[in-house]
Amino acid sequence: MNVQIRTQRFEADKKLISHVNEKLEKLKTYHDNIVDVEVYLKVDNVVHQIKDKIAEIKVHVPKHTFFVKHESKHFEESFDLAIKAVIDQIKSHKDKRMSA
């Protein structure tokens, strides 16, 4: 599983990177053939508003790509919501394949 973590408009600290990597390791338990995982962490700079922290996750498996985007006031929260949503997508996809 090839993992890429990219940031936009900020520099991620070691704590955030290790949090992301730790959570991504759990993806292996939900799908055996994960090829790539791309994580994008962004700061949304909307004028006159509090900056939102955006986490996007793309998970590539053979013949399918899962994509999730979440935002909140903290990167950890955004990423945790996104990883939960992508796991739900993977489970749903697997269930559909099993029943077909």
N, C-alpha and C positions, 0 to 999 in steps of 0.2 A: 504494500500500500504506500504510494507516493503522496506525501503531505506537503502542501505549500501554504504558508501563512504570509499574507501580505497586509500591509497597513497603509492607510492614506491619511495624510495631514497630521500624523503624530508618530512617535517612536514607541513601540510596545516594550514594556519592561519584562524582565525574566519571569516574574510571578504570573503575568497574564499569559505569556507564551507557554509556560509549564501547565497552567490551568487548561488551556486549549488542547495541548498535546495529550494530557491525561484523559480528557473527555473523549477525544478522537480515538484513543486506543479501544474504547468500549464499542465502537462501531463494528469491529471485527466479529463480535458475538452475534450481530444481527444479519450480516451478509458475508459469505465466504470469499466472494470474488470482487472485492472493492479494488479498483485499479488506481484511481486518483482521488484525493480530497483537496479541494481548494477552499481556503478560508480567507475572507476579506474583512478586515476590521477598519471601519471608517468613522471619522468625526464629521457629522453633518453641521456645517456652519450656516445656519439660517440667521439672517440679520434680525436683531432685536428679540431673539428667542434663546432659551437655554440650549446649549449644544447637545444634540442627541448622539448616542453611540450606536452604530449600526454594525451588525454581524451578519455576513452572508456566508452560506456554506453550499458548495457544490460537491456532490458525491457521484463519481463516475463508476458505473459497473458495466459489464458487457451488455450492449444494446439498450442502455438506459442511463439517464442522468437525473439525479434528484437535486432540487434547488430550494433553498429556504432563505428568507431574509427577515430579521427581527431588529427592532430598535427599542432602546430604553435609555435611561440616564447613566447606566453603568455597562461597561463592556462585558463583564462576567455574566450579568443578567441577560443581556442581549444574546450572548453566545449560548448560554444554558437553554434559553427558550428556542433558539434555532436548532441546537443539537437534538432537543426533545422532538421538535417538529420533523426533522429529517429522519429520525428513528421511526416515528410514526408512519412516515411515507414509505420507508423501506419495509416495515412490517406489512402495511397495506398492500404493497406491490407483491410481496412474497405470498400473501394470502390469496390474491387474485390469480397468481400463477399456479398455486397449488390446486385451486378449485377449477381451473380451466382444463 
